[in-house]
Every structure is written in structure tokens, then in C-alpha cells.
Amino acid sequence: MKISVELTFSPLQDNFEEHIIQFIQQLRQSGLTVLENPLSTQVYGSYDEVMQVLNKEIKTAFNFMDRGLLFMKIVKSDRSDYEPHF
């Protein structure tokens, strides 16, 4: 089963940029399709593969910070080729 995941990662501390950059770089190295925009990061792939990568990388990211917040939306389909038609 293919999924699309939207992530908004917000370390709740002053030096937050470093943590966000590190998190996205690790996702890029996973081999999954990863797209970024100024507000969120999208990850696309098979359910098992995406969730395995996210489980590892979220835990790693949280271990490197004092406080953090992560919003995650999951859609059951691969929406990586979505283009608005309006």
C-alpha cells in the first residue's frame, strides 16, 4: 500500500534550524521520495518503508533536542505527482 505523509517539524527551542535541516537531510538519504516547501515536508512510498524510516528519524531528531513538536498527516495513496488544476 502506498502512502503520502506530510510532516511539520517544530523544535521548541532557540537553535531550531539546525534540527530541521538535519531531519530533512536524513529523510532525503532514505531513498524515499521527499519534497519540501517552506511550511512542511512530504514523504511518499510504501507504508512499511515510510513508517520504518519515520520511526527511526523522528526518534533520532527528538533525542537531539530538548523540546519539539511534530505534526503528521497520512493519506492512503501516493500523491507525489499531484498538480493543481485551477
All heavy atoms as an XYZ file, in Angstrom:
711
protein
N       0.840     -1.177      0.000
C       0.000      0.000      0.000
C       0.883      1.237      0.000
O       1.836      1.331      0.757
C      -0.927     -0.069      1.223
C      -1.229      1.201      1.893
S      -2.242      1.142      3.391
C      -1.888     -0.389      4.136
N       0.573      2.181     -0.860
C       1.315      3.444     -0.964
C       0.682      4.487     -0.052
O      -0.543      4.532      0.106
C       1.307      3.963     -2.402
C       1.978      3.050     -3.379
C       3.469      3.074     -3.165
C       4.155      2.283     -4.262
N       5.589      2.358     -4.160
N       1.543      5.333      0.542
C       1.048      6.424      1.376
C       1.797      7.708      1.051
O       2.884      7.700      0.478
C       1.159      6.125      2.889
C       2.611      5.934      3.321
C       0.295      4.929      3.273
C       2.790      5.864      4.842
N       1.180      8.809      1.449
C       1.771     10.141      1.393
C       1.707     10.693      2.804
O       0.663     10.615      3.451
C       0.969     11.051      0.466
O       0.889     10.491     -0.824
N       2.813     11.250      3.280
C       2.869     11.774      4.639
C       3.344     13.219      4.592
O       4.340     13.533      3.933
C       3.827     10.945      5.527
C       3.884     11.508      6.934
C       3.424      9.481      5.550
N       2.611     14.092      5.266
C       3.032     15.480      5.396
C       3.508     15.695      6.824
O       2.809     15.359      7.782
C       1.885     16.438      5.088
C       2.316     17.893      5.220
C       1.200     18.855      4.947
O       0.165     18.786      5.640
O       1.364     19.685      4.036
N       4.708     16.253      6.952
C       5.319     16.477      8.265
C       5.591     17.963      8.471
O       6.122     18.631      7.578
C       6.655     15.742      8.363
C       6.627     14.242      8.116
C       8.025     13.729      7.844
C       6.031     13.538      9.316
N       5.243     18.460      9.635
C       5.632     19.795     10.059
C       6.360     19.619     11.379
O       5.773     19.207     12.374
C       4.417     20.725     10.232
O       3.697     20.764      9.001
C       4.852     22.127     10.614
N       7.650     19.894     11.358
C       8.536     19.635     12.490
C       8.909     20.970     13.121
O       9.424     21.856     12.434
C       9.769     18.897     11.978
C      10.757     18.501     13.021
C      10.350     17.938     14.212
C      12.108     18.666     12.790
C      11.277     17.554     15.160
C      13.039     18.290     13.730
C      12.624     17.730     14.924
N       8.657     21.120     14.418
C       8.914     22.380     15.110
C       9.646     22.147     16.422
O       9.020     21.904     17.457
C       7.592     23.094     15.409
O       6.862     23.301     14.243
N      10.969     22.208     16.413
C      11.688     22.167     17.680
C      11.313     23.410     18.484
O      11.274     24.513     17.940
C      13.159     22.195     17.265
C      13.161     21.685     15.864
C      11.869     22.197     15.264
N      10.997     23.248     19.735
C      10.563     24.360     20.581
C      11.744     24.884     21.387
O      11.766     24.830     22.624
C       9.430     23.900     21.500
C       8.198     23.351     20.783
C       7.206     22.786     21.784
C       7.556     24.418     19.913
N      12.737     25.395     20.676
C      13.927     25.933     21.309
C      14.573     26.917     20.342
O      14.198     26.991     19.178
C      14.898     24.818     21.694
C      15.296     23.920     20.526
C      16.010     22.666     20.990
O      15.508     21.944     21.836
N      17.186     22.434     20.430
N      15.541     27.684     20.825
C      16.133     28.760     20.034
C      16.896     28.280     18.805
O      16.772     28.847     17.741
C      17.052     29.620     20.899
C      16.258     30.419     21.926
O      15.065     30.663     21.700
O      16.848     30.785     22.955
N      17.696     27.250     18.906
C      18.528     26.804     17.782
C      17.803     25.730     16.968
O      18.299     24.643     16.768
C      19.880     26.302     18.281
C      19.748     25.132     19.241
O      18.690     24.892     19.807
N      20.823     24.394     19.409
N      16.637     26.076     16.453
C      15.769     25.098     15.796
C      16.166     24.766     14.359
O      15.925     23.660     13.903
C      14.312     25.573     15.818
C      14.082     26.841     15.055
C      13.726     26.799     13.724
C      14.214     28.077     15.671
C      13.510     27.962     13.008
C      13.998     29.244     14.973
C      13.650     29.193     13.642
N      16.760     25.713     13.626
C      17.034     25.487     12.205
C      17.934     24.279     11.975
O      17.700     23.486     11.065
C      17.643     26.734     11.569
C      16.644     27.854     11.422
C      17.269     29.125     10.869
O      18.510     29.225     10.818
O      16.506     30.021     10.512
N      18.946     24.146     12.763
C      19.886     23.028     12.646
C      19.165     21.685     12.744
O      19.446     20.753     11.984
C      20.930     23.159     13.753
C      21.788     21.958     13.980
C      22.637     22.113     15.251
O      22.839     23.238     15.722
O      23.076     21.067     15.751
N      18.209     21.569     13.654
C      17.478     20.322     13.850
C      16.568     19.994     12.661
O      16.470     18.834     12.250
C      16.666     20.379     15.142
C      17.507     20.510     16.363
N      18.295     19.483     16.829
C      17.712     21.547     17.194
C      18.942     19.875     17.910
N      18.608     21.131     18.148
N      15.927     21.009     12.121
C      15.048     20.796     10.968
C      15.868     20.377      9.746
O      15.507     19.431      9.044
C      14.221     22.071     10.663
C      13.239     22.330     11.810
C      13.483     21.938      9.337
C      12.521     23.656     11.726
N      16.967     21.062      9.509
C      17.831     20.732      8.369
C      18.348     19.303      8.477
O      18.312     18.539      7.512
C      18.990     21.745      8.258
C      18.442     23.114      7.841
C      20.057     21.255      7.287
C      19.435     24.250      7.987
N      18.822     18.925      9.648
C      19.340     17.568      9.865
C      18.252     16.522      9.601
O      18.493     15.504      8.951
C      19.875     17.434     11.290
C      20.375     16.064     11.650
C      21.709     15.745     11.013
O      22.454     16.631     10.627
N      22.013     14.477     10.881
N      17.048     16.766     10.106
C      15.924     15.854      9.926
C      15.605     15.663      8.439
O      15.472     14.536      7.957
C      14.706     16.396     10.683
C      13.490     15.534     10.616
C      13.456     14.287     11.224
C      12.351     15.973      9.953
C      12.320     13.491     11.173
C      11.210     15.189      9.901
C      11.200     13.947     10.512
N      15.515     16.765      7.692
C      15.202     16.680      6.267
C      16.326     15.994      5.501
O      16.067     15.171      4.610
C      14.899     18.083      5.691
C      13.594     18.614      6.287
C      14.804     18.042      4.161
C      13.305     20.064      5.960
N      17.570     16.287      5.839
C      18.694     15.636      5.160
C      18.664     14.124      5.366
O      18.932     13.357      4.441
C      20.028     16.213      5.639
C      20.283     17.598      5.106
C      21.539     18.228      5.664
O      22.015     17.871      6.744
N      22.083     19.186      4.936
N      18.318     13.677      6.553
C      18.224     12.240      6.817
C      17.085     11.614      6.014
O      17.232     10.511      5.489
C      18.039     11.973      8.313
C      19.268     12.282      9.145
C      20.480     11.496      8.681
O      21.451     12.062      8.205
N      20.427     10.193      8.793
N      15.962     12.311      5.894
C      14.857     11.798      5.089
C      15.265     11.689      3.622
O      14.945     10.709      2.955
C      13.623     12.699      5.221
C      12.924     12.702      6.578
C      11.776     13.715      6.567
C      12.429     11.315      6.945
N      15.994     12.678      3.118
C      16.451     12.651      1.724
C      17.344     11.442      1.443
O      17.308     10.876      0.360
C      17.230     13.914      1.391
C      16.406     15.153      1.229
C      17.326     16.307      0.934
N      16.645     17.578      0.864
C      17.267     18.735      0.940
N      18.580     18.790      1.084
N      16.588     19.856      0.864
N      18.156     11.060      2.407
C      19.081      9.939      2.232
C      18.395      8.579      2.311
O      19.014      7.555      2.055
C      20.200     10.010      3.275
C      21.124     11.187      3.082
C      22.173     11.281      4.168
O      22.409     10.334      4.909
N      22.805     12.437      4.271
N      17.109      8.548      2.653
C      16.389      7.289      2.858
C      16.064      6.562      1.553
O      15.730      5.378      1.584
C      15.091      7.556      3.611
O      14.172      8.247      2.783
N      16.108      7.251      0.431
C      15.712      6.647     -0.834
C      14.241      6.831     -1.148
O      13.779      6.476     -2.232
N      13.482      7.376     -0.220
C      12.066      7.672     -0.447
C      11.940      8.961     -1.246
O      12.879      9.759     -1.318
C      11.336      7.832      0.892
C      11.310      6.609      1.797
C      10.769      6.976      3.168
C      10.484      5.501      1.180
N      10.773      9.195     -1.823
C      10.507     10.471     -2.479
C      10.208     11.489     -1.392
O       9.295     11.301     -0.582
C       9.308     10.358     -3.447
O       9.609      9.358     -4.422
C       9.015     11.675     -4.128
N      10.993     12.562     -1.349
C      10.853     13.602     -0.325
C      10.766     14.946     -1.034
O      11.628     15.286     -1.846
C      12.057     13.594      0.647
C      11.929     14.712      1.680
C      12.195     12.249      1.333
N       9.713     15.702     -0.747
C       9.525     17.041     -1.300
C       9.365     18.018     -0.146
O       8.682     17.720      0.831
C       8.285     17.087     -2.201
C       8.256     16.101     -3.367
C       6.905     16.154     -4.072
C       9.376     16.406     -4.345
N       9.981     19.188     -0.274
C       9.870     20.195      0.774
C       9.237     21.468      0.234
O       9.344     21.766     -0.943
C      11.241     20.569      1.345
C      12.033     19.426      1.911
C      13.108     18.951      0.951
O      13.530     19.729      0.075
O      13.515     17.801      1.060
N       8.606     22.199      1.128
C       8.170     23.564      0.851
C       8.426     24.354      2.140
O       8.863     23.773      3.134
C       6.704     23.600      0.374
C       5.722     23.160      1.424
O       5.723     23.661      2.548
N       4.862     22.215      1.064
N       8.183     25.655      2.157
C       8.511     26.431      3.356
C       7.752     26.031      4.625
O       8.195     26.338      5.723
C       8.149     27.862      2.955
C       8.238     27.875      1.474
C       7.791     26.506      1.030
N       6.635     25.331      4.481
C       5.819     25.014      5.649
C       5.853     23.559      6.088
O       5.482     23.248      7.213
C       4.364     25.417      5.390
C       4.132     26.892      5.118
C       2.672     27.138      4.775
C       4.563     27.732      6.296
N       6.241     22.649      5.192
C       6.208     21.235      5.554
C       7.094     20.411      4.626
O       7.622     20.914      3.643
C       4.773     20.700      5.512
O       4.279     20.718      4.186
N       7.214     19.144      4.968
C       7.958     18.177      4.166
C       7.018     17.017      3.873
O       6.303     16.562      4.766
C       9.190     17.670      4.944
O      10.019     18.787      5.269
C       9.982     16.665      4.138
N       7.013     16.557      2.622
C       6.174     15.424      2.238
C       7.077     14.234      1.919
O       8.111     14.389      1.287
C       5.311     15.739      1.018
C       4.254     16.791      1.254
C       4.777     18.196      1.128
O       5.582     18.488      0.264
N       4.328     19.072      1.998
N       6.638     13.059      2.373
C       7.362     11.812      2.139
C       6.384     10.832      1.494
O       5.245     10.696      1.949
C       7.915     11.227      3.458
C       8.704      9.952      3.198
C       8.770     12.254      4.195
N       6.846     10.146      0.434
C       5.985      9.245     -0.328
C       6.653      7.886     -0.471
O       7.868      7.800     -0.660
C       5.733      9.807     -1.727
C       5.178     11.205     -1.720
C       6.032     12.302     -1.788
C       3.821     11.438     -1.642
C       5.539     13.592     -1.777
C       3.306     12.718     -1.626
C       4.174     13.800     -1.697
O       3.673     15.075     -1.686
N       5.850      6.822     -0.404
C       6.371      5.482     -0.612
C       5.433      4.434     -0.060
O       4.267      4.715      0.254
N       5.950      3.215      0.083
C       5.121      2.151      0.644
C       4.967      2.368      2.147
O       5.871      2.908      2.803
C       5.745      0.782      0.375
O       6.886      0.590      1.180
N       3.837      1.956      2.670
C       3.530      2.173      4.090
C       4.656      1.669      4.989
O       5.161      2.411      5.836
C       2.215      1.482      4.454
C       1.851      1.658      5.909
C       1.098      2.752      6.319
C       2.272      0.751      6.877
C       0.782      2.938      7.654
C       1.961      0.928      8.211
C       1.214      2.017      8.596
O       0.910      2.207      9.917
N       5.041      0.417      4.811
C       6.051     -0.168      5.694
C       7.378      0.567      5.615
O       8.015      0.827      6.637
C       6.253     -1.655      5.380
C       5.050     -2.504      5.756
O       4.308     -2.111      6.675
O       4.852     -3.559      5.129
N       7.779      0.905      4.412
C       9.060      1.592      4.228
C       9.040      3.002      4.826
O       9.958      3.402      5.550
C       9.371      1.660      2.734
C      10.813      1.864      2.414
C      11.085      1.776      0.911
O      10.146      1.582      0.105
O      12.254      1.923      0.558
N       7.988      3.755      4.534
C       7.876      5.123      5.052
C       7.818      5.117      6.578
O       8.539      5.881      7.241
C       6.642      5.847      4.466
C       6.390      7.166      5.183
C       6.806      6.072      2.973
N       6.993      4.268      7.143
C       6.847      4.258      8.596
C       8.126      3.792      9.290
O       8.468      4.292     10.365
C       5.648      3.402      9.004
C       4.323      3.949      8.489
S       4.035      5.708      8.855
C       3.681      5.611     10.590
N       8.856      2.871      8.678
C      10.130      2.420      9.253
C      11.131      3.588      9.285
O      11.794      3.814     10.303
C      10.690      1.260      8.440
C      11.998      0.716      8.978
C      12.522     -0.452      8.138
O      12.014     -0.740      7.059
N      13.530     -1.113      8.642
N      11.236      4.317      8.186
C      12.146      5.466      8.130
C      11.713      6.545      9.114
O      12.527      7.077      9.871
C      12.228      6.033      6.689
C      12.928      7.384      6.667
C      12.930      5.048      5.775
N      10.421      6.883      9.130
C       9.941      7.927     10.025
C      10.136      7.552     11.481
O      10.533      8.395     12.296
C       8.471      8.244      9.750
C       8.183      8.947      8.430
C       6.690      9.196      8.285
C       8.964     10.245      8.320
N       9.870      6.314     11.838
C      10.062      5.867     13.219
C      11.501      6.121     13.671
O      11.742      6.685     14.737
C       9.703      4.388     13.345
C       9.742      3.905     14.763
O       9.187      4.542     15.649
N      10.392      2.782     14.979
N      12.450      5.749     12.836
C      13.869      5.919     13.158
C      14.267      7.397     13.203
O      14.892      7.853     14.163
C      14.718      5.184     12.126
C      16.217      5.352     12.310
C      16.975      4.649     11.183
C      18.471      4.833     11.309
N      18.916      6.134     10.839
N      13.887      8.155     12.178
C      14.343      9.543     12.075
C      13.656     10.472     13.069
O      14.280     11.418     13.565
C      14.182     10.059     10.640
C      15.016      9.305      9.624
C      16.499      9.198      9.969
O      17.038     10.064     10.703
O      17.132      8.236      9.501
N      12.398     10.237     13.378
C      11.721     11.057     14.391
C      12.355     10.814     15.751
O      12.637     11.757     16.503
C      10.205     10.774     14.414
C       9.560     11.296     13.132
C       9.552     11.404     15.643
C       8.128     10.823     12.919
N      12.609      9.561     16.083
C      13.244      9.250     17.364
C      14.631      9.888     17.456
O      14.970     10.498     18.471
C      13.356      7.734     17.545
C      13.923      7.341     18.886
C      13.915      5.835     19.056
C      14.436      5.455     20.435
N      14.392      3.999     20.630
N      15.410      9.800     16.389
C      16.740     10.412     16.367
C      16.637     11.923     16.550
O      17.367     12.514     17.353
C      17.459     10.087     15.042
O      17.616      8.672     14.940
C      18.821     10.755     14.972
N      15.723     12.559     15.811
C      15.560     14.016     15.902
C      15.143     14.443     17.303
O      15.674     15.418     17.848
C      14.532     14.487     14.872
N      14.216     13.733     17.908
C      13.773     14.072     19.262
C      14.893     13.890     20.289
O      14.962     14.631     21.259
C      12.555     13.245     19.658
C      11.240     13.757     19.115
C      10.091     13.023     19.293
C      11.138     14.957     18.437
C       8.865     13.471     18.809
C       9.936     15.419     17.949
C       8.791     14.678     18.142
N      15.758     12.924     20.076
C      16.877     12.720     21.002
C      17.885     13.860     20.975
O      18.612     14.060     21.942
C      17.590     11.396     20.705
C      16.867     10.209     21.279
O      16.195     10.305     22.300
N      16.984      9.080     20.616
N      17.944     14.623     19.868
C      18.906     15.715     19.743
C      18.370     17.061     20.217
O      19.070     18.060     20.097
C      19.369     15.857     18.290
C      20.362     14.816     17.883
C      20.090     13.959     16.837
C      21.578     14.684     18.537
C      21.007     12.991     16.444
C      22.497     13.729     18.158
C      22.210     12.876     17.111
N      17.147     17.113     20.726
C      16.597     18.398     21.165
C      15.953     18.274     22.537
O      15.645     17.174     22.988
C      15.584     18.915     20.145
C      14.323     18.089     20.067
S      13.185     18.661     18.837
C      13.968     18.026     17.383
N      15.775     19.422     23.170
C      15.141     19.440     24.488
C      13.627     19.286     24.384
O      13.016     18.538     25.126
C      15.472     20.738     25.222
C      16.955     20.869     25.518
O      17.608     19.827     25.767
O      17.466     22.001     25.474
N      13.030     20.048     23.456
C      11.577     20.023     23.274
C      11.274     20.139     21.788
O      11.955     20.864     21.062
C      10.927     21.205     24.000
C      11.009     21.103     25.509
C      10.494     22.360     26.191
N      11.185     23.594     25.804
C      12.380     23.970     26.256
N      13.031     23.221     27.100
N      12.914     25.103     25.862
N      10.241     19.445     21.351
C       9.882     19.519     19.946
C       8.446     19.099     19.706
O       7.830     18.445     20.543
N       7.945     19.482     18.556
C       6.570     19.198     18.170
C       6.582     18.727     16.716
O       7.248     19.322     15.875
C       5.753     20.490     18.295
C       4.308     20.491     17.882
C       3.499     19.576     18.788
C       3.765     21.901     17.956
N       5.847     17.659     16.423
C       5.774     17.146     15.058
C       4.316     16.877     14.713
O       3.645     16.102     15.396
C       6.575     15.844     14.914
C       6.530     15.235     13.525
C       7.569     15.905     12.633
C       6.792     13.754     13.575
N       3.835     17.548     13.653
C       2.508     17.280     13.119
C       2.682     16.352     11.931
O       3.543     16.578     11.088
C       1.829     18.568     12.630
C       1.397     19.478     13.725
C       2.163     20.584     14.048
C       0.239     19.231     14.429
C       1.773     21.441     15.052
C      -0.165     20.074     15.444
C       0.610     21.181     15.764
N       1.838     15.316     11.860
C       1.945     14.356     10.772
C       0.546     14.037     10.239
O      -0.358     13.732     10.999
C       2.625     13.072     11.262
C       2.806     12.031     10.206
S       3.928     10.677     10.647
C       3.264     10.080     12.166
N       0.410     14.120      8.899
C      -0.821     13.730      8.225
C      -0.468     12.588      7.288
O       0.527     12.663      6.568
C      -1.393     14.883      7.406
C      -1.785     16.084      8.207
C      -2.251     17.177      7.258
C      -2.368     18.498      7.955
N      -2.687     19.571      6.997
N      -1.299     11.553      7.267
C      -1.057     10.401      6.406
C      -2.258     10.204      5.491
O      -3.397     10.173      5.955
C      -0.831      9.117      7.239
C       0.333      9.305      8.205
C      -0.581      7.922      6.323
C       0.510      8.156      9.185
N      -1.987     10.063      4.197
C      -3.021      9.805      3.202
C      -2.735      8.452      2.573
O      -1.592      8.161      2.213
C      -3.018     10.890      2.096
C      -4.038     10.568      1.019
C      -3.255     12.251      2.691
N      -3.747      7.631      2.437
C      -3.569      6.311      1.832
C      -3.638      6.435      0.320
O      -4.640      6.143     -0.311
C      -4.626      5.323      2.332
C      -4.392      3.922      1.784
C      -5.506      2.987      2.160
C      -5.303      1.677      1.417
N      -6.478      0.854      1.471
N      -2.555      6.886     -0.269
C      -2.339      6.936     -1.716
C      -1.042      7.702     -1.946
O      -0.588      8.448     -1.092
C      -3.491      7.611     -2.467
O      -3.540      8.985     -2.177
N      -0.455      7.497     -3.104
C       0.759      8.221     -3.464
C       0.338      9.478     -4.201
O      -0.124      9.421     -5.337
C       1.660      7.354     -4.347
C       2.978      8.026     -4.667
O       3.067      9.277     -4.599
O       3.925      7.309     -5.003
N       0.492     10.619     -3.555
C       0.079     11.904     -4.121
C       1.278     12.706     -4.633
O       1.178     13.905     -4.846
C      -0.681     12.714     -3.066
C      -1.854     11.995     -2.423
C      -3.002     11.832     -3.343
N      -3.536     13.155     -3.609
C      -4.334     13.452     -4.609
N      -4.704     12.521     -5.452
N      -4.764     14.668     -4.796
N       2.411     12.049     -4.833
C       3.636     12.756     -5.211
C       3.548     13.433     -6.574
O       4.286     14.379     -6.844
C       4.841     11.809     -5.183
O       4.681     10.759     -6.097
N       2.636     12.994     -7.421
C       2.519     13.600     -8.742
C       1.360     14.603     -8.825
O       0.976     15.035     -9.907
C       2.342     12.530     -9.821
C       1.108     11.676     -9.598
O       0.432     11.812     -8.562
O       0.810     10.839    -10.470
N       0.818     15.002     -7.685
C      -0.318     15.931     -7.662
C       0.063     17.288     -8.254
O       1.090     17.850     -7.937
C      -0.816     16.136     -6.235
C      -1.845     17.231     -6.136
C      -3.162     17.004     -6.540
C      -1.511     18.498     -5.672
C      -4.105     18.017     -6.465
C      -2.449     19.502     -5.596
C      -3.745     19.267     -5.997
O      -4.673     20.262     -5.926
N      -0.779     17.786     -9.136
C      -0.658     19.138     -9.667
C      -2.044     19.771     -9.621
O      -3.013     19.171    -10.088
C      -0.170     19.093    -11.120
C       1.263     18.639    -11.249
C       1.753     18.743    -12.681
O       1.267     19.606    -13.428
O       2.627     17.940    -13.032
N      -2.146     20.976     -9.073
C      -3.454     21.636     -9.016
C      -3.962     21.959    -10.413
O      -3.194     22.288    -11.309
C      -3.185     22.904     -8.204
C      -1.714     23.092     -8.213
C      -1.090     21.771     -8.499
N      -5.264     21.843    -10.584
C      -5.886     22.104    -11.881
C      -6.845     23.287    -11.791
O      -7.983     23.212    -12.233
C      -6.641     20.849    -12.365
C      -5.749     19.676    -12.520
N      -4.868     19.531    -13.567
C      -5.567     18.575    -11.736
C      -4.183     18.409    -13.428
N      -4.600     17.812    -12.328
N      -6.361     24.368    -11.237
C      -7.193     25.584    -11.131
C      -6.367     26.808    -11.375
O      -5.195     26.766    -11.425
C      -7.903     25.666     -9.772
C      -7.002     25.504     -8.594
C      -6.358     26.616     -8.058
C      -6.792     24.261     -8.014
C      -5.532     26.466     -6.950
C      -5.973     24.123     -6.914
C      -5.336     25.225     -6.386
